[in-house]
Amino acid sequence: MSTAEENTDVVRQYLNAFNEQDRDALSEILAEDVVEHGAHEELHGFEEIVEFRDAHFESFPDYSGTADAVIAEDDIVAVRYTVRGTHTGEYQDVEPTGHTVEWTGMAMYRVENGEIAEIWLEEDRLGLLRQVEVVDPPAHLRI
């Protein structure tokens, strides 16, 4: 059984490989039958996760995430993160705006045998949609 520290290292390697678009490193870090639950449909396996990631980089080519906090216990590693990128490609049927956007999220990773076996994501997608001008905040929240 891996320690919380070893599991944290695996997740940090994953986050670095994600940012660097390092498909080979991702294939070594993600379990063959990895499942991602979250802000989108459920993704199964390495190929579906990488395909989703690739689409994100097409919409936001300079996409980069930063881990703001990392907490680990047993086989679970939780990360609070901030993501930034410039909207230069179509995103969910939204034409490019050229806006630099930023959103936050939280992810939990279950590590098994030195690989990420399961991922849960919660992201501020409403905040992202506001920044790419899909929705307007209610009048009482506008500054």
PyMOL commands that set and color helices and strands:
alter all, ss='L'
color gray80, all
select helices_A, chain A and resi 4-20+23-29+45-59+125-131+139-141
alter helices_A, ss='H'
color red, helices_A
select strands_A, chain A and resi 30-37+43-44+64-73+76-86+100-112+115-123
alter strands_A, ss='S'
color yellow, strands_A
deselect
rebuild
show_as cartoon
